[in-house]
């Protein structure tokens, strides 16, 4: 079983670039305060870092 990361969208998407918006959607986050659990992989870590 792989480790999981809990990711929460803290700030609004207003004023965010289109690339960042698509990355946030790719992580499965929908609105401010939304929280998801994702597998701890290099791909997910890179998306979070972005």
PDB file with SEQRES, HELIX, SHEET and CRYST1 records, atoms N, CA, C and O in Angstrom:
SEQRES   1 A   50  UNK UNK UNK UNK UNK UNK UNK UNK UNK UNK UNK UNK UNK          
SEQRES   2 A   50  UNK UNK UNK UNK UNK UNK UNK UNK UNK UNK UNK UNK UNK          
SEQRES   3 A   50  UNK UNK UNK UNK UNK UNK UNK UNK UNK UNK UNK UNK UNK          
SEQRES   4 A   50  UNK UNK UNK UNK UNK UNK UNK UNK UNK UNK UNK                  
HELIX    1 AA1 UNK A   18  UNK A   26  1                                   9    
HELIX    2 AA2 UNK A   42  UNK A   49  1                                   8    
SHEET    1 AA1 2 UNK A   4  UNK A   8  0                                        
SHEET    2 AA1 2 UNK A  35  UNK A  39 -1                                        
CRYST1    1.000    1.000    1.000  90.00  90.00  90.00 P 1           1          
ATOM      1  N   UNK A   1       0.844  -1.186   0.000  1.00  0.00           N  
ATOM      2  CA  UNK A   1       0.000   0.000   0.000  1.00  0.00           C  
ATOM      3  C   UNK A   1       0.884   1.242   0.000  1.00  0.00           C  
ATOM      4  O   UNK A   1       1.769   1.382   0.844  1.00  0.00           O  
ATOM      5  N   UNK A   2       0.642   2.135  -0.943  1.00  0.00           N  
ATOM      6  CA  UNK A   2       1.457   3.339  -1.038  1.00  0.00           C  
ATOM      7  C   UNK A   2       0.985   4.393  -0.046  1.00  0.00           C  
ATOM      8  O   UNK A   2      -0.150   4.366   0.429  1.00  0.00           O  
ATOM      9  N   UNK A   3       1.877   5.307   0.248  1.00  0.00           N  
ATOM     10  CA  UNK A   3       1.529   6.396   1.153  1.00  0.00           C  
ATOM     11  C   UNK A   3       0.586   7.356   0.460  1.00  0.00           C  
ATOM     12  O   UNK A   3       0.577   7.462  -0.766  1.00  0.00           O  
ATOM     13  N   UNK A   4      -0.202   8.050   1.253  1.00  0.00           N  
ATOM     14  CA  UNK A   4      -1.171   8.992   0.716  1.00  0.00           C  
ATOM     15  C   UNK A   4      -0.833  10.404   1.198  1.00  0.00           C  
ATOM     16  O   UNK A   4      -0.297  10.594   2.289  1.00  0.00           O  
ATOM     17  N   UNK A   5      -1.160  11.387   0.359  1.00  0.00           N  
ATOM     18  CA  UNK A   5      -0.997  12.792   0.706  1.00  0.00           C  
ATOM     19  C   UNK A   5      -2.369  13.432   0.782  1.00  0.00           C  
ATOM     20  O   UNK A   5      -3.217  13.182  -0.075  1.00  0.00           O  
ATOM     21  N   UNK A   6      -2.598  14.244   1.786  1.00  0.00           N  
ATOM     22  CA  UNK A   6      -3.847  14.975   1.907  1.00  0.00           C  
ATOM     23  C   UNK A   6      -3.592  16.385   1.389  1.00  0.00           C  
ATOM     24  O   UNK A   6      -2.742  17.099   1.922  1.00  0.00           O  
ATOM     25  N   UNK A   7      -4.328  16.793   0.345  1.00  0.00           N  
ATOM     26  CA  UNK A   7      -4.118  18.086  -0.306  1.00  0.00           C  
ATOM     27  C   UNK A   7      -5.390  18.909  -0.170  1.00  0.00           C  
ATOM     28  O   UNK A   7      -6.483  18.425  -0.464  1.00  0.00           O  
ATOM     29  N   UNK A   8      -5.247  20.159   0.276  1.00  0.00           N  
ATOM     30  CA  UNK A   8      -6.385  21.059   0.446  1.00  0.00           C  
ATOM     31  C   UNK A   8      -6.141  22.331  -0.350  1.00  0.00           C  
ATOM     32  O   UNK A   8      -5.045  22.888  -0.315  1.00  0.00           O  
ATOM     33  N   UNK A   9      -7.167  22.794  -1.074  1.00  0.00           N  
ATOM     34  CA  UNK A   9      -7.084  24.062  -1.800  1.00  0.00           C  
ATOM     35  C   UNK A   9      -7.397  25.176  -0.813  1.00  0.00           C  
ATOM     36  O   UNK A   9      -8.519  25.279  -0.316  1.00  0.00           O  
ATOM     37  N   UNK A  10      -6.402  26.009  -0.534  1.00  0.00           N  
ATOM     38  CA  UNK A  10      -6.527  27.025   0.504  1.00  0.00           C  
ATOM     39  C   UNK A  10      -6.898  28.384  -0.083  1.00  0.00           C  
ATOM     40  O   UNK A  10      -7.691  29.121   0.504  1.00  0.00           O  
ATOM     41  N   UNK A  11      -6.331  28.714  -1.233  1.00  0.00           N  
ATOM     42  CA  UNK A  11      -6.570  30.027  -1.832  1.00  0.00           C  
ATOM     43  C   UNK A  11      -7.491  29.922  -3.045  1.00  0.00           C  
ATOM     44  O   UNK A  11      -7.612  28.867  -3.667  1.00  0.00           O  
ATOM     45  N   UNK A  12      -8.125  31.026  -3.357  1.00  0.00           N  
ATOM     46  CA  UNK A  12      -9.028  31.101  -4.502  1.00  0.00           C  
ATOM     47  C   UNK A  12      -8.248  31.004  -5.808  1.00  0.00           C  
ATOM     48  O   UNK A  12      -7.046  31.266  -5.847  1.00  0.00           O  
ATOM     49  N   UNK A  13      -8.944  30.628  -6.872  1.00  0.00           N  
ATOM     50  CA  UNK A  13      -8.320  30.528  -8.187  1.00  0.00           C  
ATOM     51  C   UNK A  13      -8.391  31.833  -8.961  1.00  0.00           C  
ATOM     52  O   UNK A  13      -7.937  31.892 -10.104  1.00  0.00           O  
ATOM     53  N   UNK A  14      -8.945  32.867  -8.373  1.00  0.00           N  
ATOM     54  CA  UNK A  14      -9.040  34.169  -9.035  1.00  0.00           C  
ATOM     55  C   UNK A  14      -7.630  34.721  -9.239  1.00  0.00           C  
ATOM     56  O   UNK A  14      -6.846  34.797  -8.293  1.00  0.00           O  
ATOM     57  N   UNK A  15      -7.315  35.101 -10.459  1.00  0.00           N  
ATOM     58  CA  UNK A  15      -6.008  35.674 -10.768  1.00  0.00           C  
ATOM     59  C   UNK A  15      -4.921  34.642 -10.997  1.00  0.00           C  
ATOM     60  O   UNK A  15      -3.745  34.997 -11.079  1.00  0.00           O  
ATOM     61  N   UNK A  16      -5.287  33.372 -11.102  1.00  0.00           N  
ATOM     62  CA  UNK A  16      -4.317  32.303 -11.300  1.00  0.00           C  
ATOM     63  C   UNK A  16      -4.221  31.997 -12.792  1.00  0.00           C  
ATOM     64  O   UNK A  16      -5.221  32.065 -13.507  1.00  0.00           O  
ATOM     65  N   UNK A  17      -3.027  31.664 -13.259  1.00  0.00           N  
ATOM     66  CA  UNK A  17      -2.830  31.383 -14.675  1.00  0.00           C  
ATOM     67  C   UNK A  17      -3.587  30.114 -15.096  1.00  0.00           C  
ATOM     68  O   UNK A  17      -3.923  29.278 -14.258  1.00  0.00           O  
ATOM     69  N   UNK A  18      -3.844  29.986 -16.373  1.00  0.00           N  
ATOM     70  CA  UNK A  18      -4.583  28.840 -16.908  1.00  0.00           C  
ATOM     71  C   UNK A  18      -3.850  27.526 -16.648  1.00  0.00           C  
ATOM     72  O   UNK A  18      -4.481  26.504 -16.378  1.00  0.00           O  
ATOM     73  N   UNK A  19      -2.524  27.550 -16.728  1.00  0.00           N  
ATOM     74  CA  UNK A  19      -1.738  26.339 -16.455  1.00  0.00           C  
ATOM     75  C   UNK A  19      -1.941  25.861 -15.026  1.00  0.00           C  
ATOM     76  O   UNK A  19      -2.097  24.664 -14.781  1.00  0.00           O  
ATOM     77  N   UNK A  20      -1.940  26.803 -14.079  1.00  0.00           N  
ATOM     78  CA  UNK A  20      -2.141  26.445 -12.680  1.00  0.00           C  
ATOM     79  C   UNK A  20      -3.553  25.937 -12.440  1.00  0.00           C  
ATOM     80  O   UNK A  20      -3.756  25.003 -11.664  1.00  0.00           O  
ATOM     81  N   UNK A  21      -4.525  26.544 -13.098  1.00  0.00           N  
ATOM     82  CA  UNK A  21      -5.920  26.087 -12.966  1.00  0.00           C  
ATOM     83  C   UNK A  21      -6.061  24.638 -13.434  1.00  0.00           C  
ATOM     84  O   UNK A  21      -6.718  23.832 -12.776  1.00  0.00           O  
ATOM     85  N   UNK A  22      -5.445  24.312 -14.566  1.00  0.00           N  
ATOM     86  CA  UNK A  22      -5.549  22.947 -15.079  1.00  0.00           C  
ATOM     87  C   UNK A  22      -4.825  21.957 -14.168  1.00  0.00           C  
ATOM     88  O   UNK A  22      -5.265  20.817 -14.021  1.00  0.00           O  
ATOM     89  N   UNK A  23      -3.733  22.377 -13.564  1.00  0.00           N  
ATOM     90  CA  UNK A  23      -3.012  21.521 -12.624  1.00  0.00           C  
ATOM     91  C   UNK A  23      -3.868  21.245 -11.396  1.00  0.00           C  
ATOM     92  O   UNK A  23      -3.922  20.115 -10.911  1.00  0.00           O  
ATOM     93  N   UNK A  24      -4.534  22.276 -10.895  1.00  0.00           N  
ATOM     94  CA  UNK A  24      -5.405  22.121  -9.726  1.00  0.00           C  
ATOM     95  C   UNK A  24      -6.557  21.182 -10.046  1.00  0.00           C  
ATOM     96  O   UNK A  24      -6.919  20.339  -9.225  1.00  0.00           O  
ATOM     97  N   UNK A  25      -7.143  21.323 -11.250  1.00  0.00           N  
ATOM     98  CA  UNK A  25      -8.220  20.417 -11.679  1.00  0.00           C  
ATOM     99  C   UNK A  25      -7.683  18.991 -11.796  1.00  0.00           C  
ATOM    100  O   UNK A  25      -8.379  18.036 -11.450  1.00  0.00           O  
ATOM    101  N   UNK A  26      -6.458  18.845 -12.279  1.00  0.00           N  
ATOM    102  CA  UNK A  26      -5.836  17.532 -12.411  1.00  0.00           C  
ATOM    103  C   UNK A  26      -5.639  16.844 -11.077  1.00  0.00           C  
ATOM    104  O   UNK A  26      -5.668  15.617 -10.992  1.00  0.00           O  
ATOM    105  N   UNK A  27      -5.438  17.637 -10.033  1.00  0.00           N  
ATOM    106  CA  UNK A  27      -5.309  17.076  -8.687  1.00  0.00           C  
ATOM    107  C   UNK A  27      -6.666  16.689  -8.111  1.00  0.00           C  
ATOM    108  O   UNK A  27      -6.735  16.000  -7.094  1.00  0.00           O  
ATOM    109  N   UNK A  28      -7.746  17.130  -8.756  1.00  0.00           N  
ATOM    110  CA  UNK A  28      -9.083  16.780  -8.283  1.00  0.00           C  
ATOM    111  C   UNK A  28      -9.686  17.794  -7.340  1.00  0.00           C  
ATOM    112  O   UNK A  28     -10.710  17.526  -6.711  1.00  0.00           O  
ATOM    113  N   UNK A  29      -9.058  18.972  -7.231  1.00  0.00           N  
ATOM    114  CA  UNK A  29      -9.577  20.010  -6.338  1.00  0.00           C  
ATOM    115  C   UNK A  29     -10.613  20.843  -7.083  1.00  0.00           C  
ATOM    116  O   UNK A  29     -10.414  21.182  -8.249  1.00  0.00           O  
ATOM    117  N   UNK A  30     -11.707  21.173  -6.424  1.00  0.00           N  
ATOM    118  CA  UNK A  30     -12.806  21.850  -7.083  1.00  0.00           C  
ATOM    119  C   UNK A  30     -13.027  23.272  -6.586  1.00  0.00           C  
ATOM    120  O   UNK A  30     -13.219  24.181  -7.394  1.00  0.00           O  
ATOM    121  N   UNK A  31     -13.005  23.480  -5.292  1.00  0.00           N  
ATOM    122  CA  UNK A  31     -13.295  24.799  -4.741  1.00  0.00           C  
ATOM    123  C   UNK A  31     -12.453  25.029  -3.484  1.00  0.00           C  
ATOM    124  O   UNK A  31     -11.845  24.095  -2.961  1.00  0.00           O  
ATOM    125  N   UNK A  32     -12.419  26.255  -3.011  1.00  0.00           N  
ATOM    126  CA  UNK A  32     -11.641  26.607  -1.827  1.00  0.00           C  
ATOM    127  C   UNK A  32     -12.110  25.768  -0.644  1.00  0.00           C  
ATOM    128  O   UNK A  32     -13.308  25.651  -0.389  1.00  0.00           O  
ATOM    129  N   UNK A  33     -11.160  25.190   0.069  1.00  0.00           N  
ATOM    130  CA  UNK A  33     -11.481  24.360   1.220  1.00  0.00           C  
ATOM    131  C   UNK A  33     -11.672  22.894   0.880  1.00  0.00           C  
ATOM    132  O   UNK A  33     -11.797  22.063   1.780  1.00  0.00           O  
ATOM    133  N   UNK A  34     -11.696  22.559  -0.410  1.00  0.00           N  
ATOM    134  CA  UNK A  34     -11.871  21.173  -0.844  1.00  0.00           C  
ATOM    135  C   UNK A  34     -10.603  20.387  -0.550  1.00  0.00           C  
ATOM    136  O   UNK A  34      -9.497  20.876  -0.779  1.00  0.00           O  
ATOM    137  N   UNK A  35     -10.761  19.173  -0.043  1.00  0.00           N  
ATOM    138  CA  UNK A  35      -9.632  18.344   0.360  1.00  0.00           C  
ATOM    139  C   UNK A  35      -9.711  16.996  -0.348  1.00  0.00           C  
ATOM    140  O   UNK A  35     -10.786  16.402  -0.432  1.00  0.00           O  
ATOM    141  N   UNK A  36      -8.577  16.509  -0.858  1.00  0.00           N  
ATOM    142  CA  UNK A  36      -8.514  15.201  -1.503  1.00  0.00           C  
ATOM    143  C   UNK A  36      -7.296  14.447  -0.982  1.00  0.00           C  
ATOM    144  O   UNK A  36      -6.330  15.056  -0.522  1.00  0.00           O  
ATOM    145  N   UNK A  37      -7.347  13.116  -1.059  1.00  0.00           N  
ATOM    146  CA  UNK A  37      -6.208  12.284  -0.711  1.00  0.00           C  
ATOM    147  C   UNK A  37      -5.678  11.657  -1.995  1.00  0.00           C  
ATOM    148  O   UNK A  37      -6.425  11.035  -2.751  1.00  0.00           O  
ATOM    149  N   UNK A  38      -4.386  11.827  -2.230  1.00  0.00           N  
ATOM    150  CA  UNK A  38      -3.749  11.331  -3.448  1.00  0.00           C  
ATOM    151  C   UNK A  38      -2.562  10.455  -3.084  1.00  0.00           C  
ATOM    152  O   UNK A  38      -1.957  10.619  -2.024  1.00  0.00           O  
ATOM    153  N   UNK A  39      -2.233   9.525  -3.971  1.00  0.00           N  
ATOM    154  CA  UNK A  39      -1.068   8.666  -3.770  1.00  0.00           C  
ATOM    155  C   UNK A  39       0.206   9.515  -3.834  1.00  0.00           C  
ATOM    156  O   UNK A  39       0.297  10.467  -4.610  1.00  0.00           O  
ATOM    157  N   UNK A  40       1.177   9.152  -3.006  1.00  0.00           N  
ATOM    158  CA  UNK A  40       2.442   9.884  -2.952  1.00  0.00           C  
ATOM    159  C   UNK A  40       3.356   9.407  -4.079  1.00  0.00           C  
ATOM    160  O   UNK A  40       4.135   8.469  -3.907  1.00  0.00           O  
ATOM    161  N   UNK A  41       3.250  10.071  -5.246  1.00  0.00           N  
ATOM    162  CA  UNK A  41       4.081   9.738  -6.403  1.00  0.00           C  
ATOM    163  C   UNK A  41       4.850  10.979  -6.838  1.00  0.00           C  
ATOM    164  O   UNK A  41       4.462  12.094  -6.488  1.00  0.00           O  
ATOM    165  N   UNK A  42       5.929  10.808  -7.590  1.00  0.00           N  
ATOM    166  CA  UNK A  42       6.675  11.973  -8.082  1.00  0.00           C  
ATOM    167  C   UNK A  42       5.819  12.906  -8.934  1.00  0.00           C  
ATOM    168  O   UNK A  42       6.007  14.122  -8.906  1.00  0.00           O  
ATOM    169  N   UNK A  43       4.874  12.337  -9.696  1.00  0.00           N  
ATOM    170  CA  UNK A  43       4.008  13.154 -10.539  1.00  0.00           C  
ATOM    171  C   UNK A  43       3.118  14.067  -9.701  1.00  0.00           C  
ATOM    172  O   UNK A  43       2.974  15.253  -9.997  1.00  0.00           O  
ATOM    173  N   UNK A  44       2.530  13.508  -8.665  1.00  0.00           N  
ATOM    174  CA  UNK A  44       1.647  14.288  -7.793  1.00  0.00           C  
ATOM    175  C   UNK A  44       2.468  15.334  -7.031  1.00  0.00           C  
ATOM    176  O   UNK A  44       2.027  16.473  -6.875  1.00  0.00           O  
ATOM    177  N   UNK A  45       3.635  14.960  -6.566  1.00  0.00           N  
ATOM    178  CA  UNK A  45       4.506  15.920  -5.865  1.00  0.00           C  
ATOM    179  C   UNK A  45       4.844  17.106  -6.771  1.00  0.00           C  
ATOM    180  O   UNK A  45       4.853  18.250  -6.318  1.00  0.00           O  
ATOM    181  N   UNK A  46       5.123  16.833  -8.053  1.00  0.00           N  
ATOM    182  CA  UNK A  46       5.438  17.891  -9.003  1.00  0.00           C  
ATOM    183  C   UNK A  46       4.249  18.819  -9.229  1.00  0.00           C  
ATOM    184  O   UNK A  46       4.420  20.032  -9.348  1.00  0.00           O  
ATOM    185  N   UNK A  47       3.044  18.250  -9.289  1.00  0.00           N  
ATOM    186  CA  UNK A  47       1.843  19.059  -9.470  1.00  0.00           C  
ATOM    187  C   UNK A  47       1.613  19.950  -8.251  1.00  0.00           C  
ATOM    188  O   UNK A  47       1.217  21.107  -8.398  1.00  0.00           O  
ATOM    189  N   UNK A  48       1.851  19.432  -7.069  1.00  0.00           N  
ATOM    190  CA  UNK A  48       1.696  20.213  -5.848  1.00  0.00           C  
ATOM    191  C   UNK A  48       2.731  21.345  -5.812  1.00  0.00           C  
ATOM    192  O   UNK A  48       2.414  22.474  -5.439  1.00  0.00           O  
ATOM    193  N   UNK A  49       3.957  21.030  -6.200  1.00  0.00           N  
ATOM    194  CA  UNK A  49       5.017  22.031  -6.205  1.00  0.00           C  
ATOM    195  C   UNK A  49       4.699  23.175  -7.166  1.00  0.00           C  
ATOM    196  O   UNK A  49       5.024  24.331  -6.895  1.00  0.00           O  
ATOM    197  N   UNK A  50       4.062  22.846  -8.290  1.00  0.00           N  
ATOM    198  CA  UNK A  50       3.681  23.848  -9.298  1.00  0.00           C  
ATOM    199  C   UNK A  50       2.686  24.839  -8.692  1.00  0.00           C  
ATOM    200  O   UNK A  50       2.240  25.762  -9.374  1.00  0.00           O  
TER     201      UNK A  50                                                      
END                                                                             
